[in-house]
Amino acid sequence: MNNATISIIVPVYNIEKYLEKSVESLVNQTYKNLEIILIDDGSTDNSPQICDSLAKKDSRIKVIHQPNKGVSAARNAGLRIACGDYIGFCDGDDTADEDMFQFLYDIAVSDNEIGRASCRERV
């Protein structure tokens, strides 16, 4: 699965000060096959406009606007539309190291291969 897509779900609620830097850290990941899903959870600041602006700059970014329902509902909304082979979560006021999702992908693939070998050995 060398071309696996990772969907990264980012709940957004009134974080205009941090949002651009946070999304920039996702856009600039060394692992490029990403789907970045921004869930605007009824923000009352400029976060909705920033989300839309970021989506216009990078086709990997999708935006959902919904009334405020809380962080869990925002994550669930992202899960409903995520198309990736793997799912990741990031808070909208966090920044990710540039190789974070490559590192996690490599572990997932490695662990999957180990798990498969163990299953074959049991049969």
N, C-alpha and C positions, 0 to 999 in steps of 0.2 A: 504494500500500500504506500508506495513512495510519493504518490500525489494526493494523499489523504488531505481532506479539508478539515481545518479546525474552526469551529464556530465559537467565537468569544462573545459572551453576553455581558453587557455593561448596563446595570440599572443607573438611571440618571435622575436626580432630584435636587434642584437648586444648587448646582455645583459649578456655576459659570466660571469661577476663578480657577478651577483645576481641570476642567473638561478637555480643553484643547491639548494641554500637555499630556494628559492621560491617554487620549486617543492617539496622539502622535507616537507615544511609546508602543502602541499596538501596531500602528501602520508601519513603523520602522523595524519590526521584528525580523530576525534573520530567516525565520520560517515564513515564507511569503503566501502560501496557499491558505489564506485566512478569510473568514466571513466575520465581520465585526458588527454586532447587533446592538445598537444603542436604544434603550427603552426609556423614553422620556415619561416619567411617572407623575405627570401633572405639575411640572415645575412652574413656578411663578416668576422666575428671574429670566435671564436671556438664554438659559440652557436649551430650550427647544429650537431657537434660531441657530445656535451654535451647532447643534446636532445636524440640522438640515444643511448648513454650510459645509460641514465636514463631509457629509455624504456626497455632496456635489463635487468635492475634490478627489474622492477615491471610490471607485465602483464597488469595492469590497465592503463598504459601510452601508448598512441598512438601518432605517430609523422607524420606530413605532412610537406614536404619541398616544397616551391613554390617560384617563383621569387618575388621580392619585389613589393607589390601592396598596401601596407598601412595597418594600423591596422584594418580598417573596413572590408577590403577584407579578412584579416586573420581570423577575427571572423566569417565571413560568410562561409569561408571554413570549419571551425570547426563545424558550425551549420549543414552543409550538411552531415557530417558523424556522428554527435552525435546520440547516441542510448538511451540516458537517458530519464527518465520520467520527470526530471527537468533539467534545464540548468543554469549553473553559469559561471561567467566570473571572471578572475583574471589576472592582469597584471604580466608579467614575472619578474618584479623587486619588486613585493609586497610579503609580507609574511602574511599568514592568521592565525588567532588564531586557536588553535587546535580544538575548538568546533564550529567554524564558520558555517560550512555546516550542522551540527546537529541542531544548533540553527535555521538556515534558514528553514531547512526541517520541524522542529517542528511547526514553524509559518505557513508555507504553508499548512500543514495538518490541523492545528487548524482552519485557515481561511477558508479552503475548507469545513470543517464540518459546520462551522457557515453559510457559503454561501448556502450550501445545505439545512440546516434547514430553512433559510429564504425563499428559493424557495418553499419548501413544504408548508410553512405557507401561501404563496400567492395563492396557488391553491385551 
